[in-house]
């Protein structure tokens, strides 16, 4: 199940400070491959009681 942030969620995240808006335009670097127990969005959703 792939979940991405909606426009409203992204705007709320920037407003609350847990999403950093882009600083420049261009290609993204290679993503880090890290093993995690949970996704950030799941933790935030649980924290908010959604």
N, C-alpha and C positions, 0 to 999 in steps of 0.2 A: 504494500500500500504506500504509494508515493504521495506525500502531501506537501504542497508548496504554499507559501503565504499569499493570501489575497491582497489586493491593493489596500484595502482597509486595515488588514492585519499588519501589513508592512508600515503603513503610515502611523499606526498606533505604536508599533515597536520603535520607530524612530522617535516619536514623541516621548515614550517612556524610557528611552535610552538603552534598550536591549538589542536594537538593530542599528548598526552604523551605516549611514547612507554612503553611497559611492563617493570617492574623493576625486576620481578621474574617469575619463571615458577610454575604453580600450578592452583588449582581451584580458581575461582572468588568467592567473597563473595555474599551474597544476595543483589540484586539490590534494590535501594531506590525506593519507590513508590511515585512519585511526579507528581502533575497535572501541565501541561504546556499549554500555548496557541499555541506554535509552537515547532518544533523539531530543534535542533542545526544545523543539516545538511541543513534544509530549510532556516534558517537565513543566514548561510554561503553562500549558493548558491545564495540567493537574494543579499547579500552584494557584491559578485563577479560579479553580473550581468549575471549569467549563466541562 
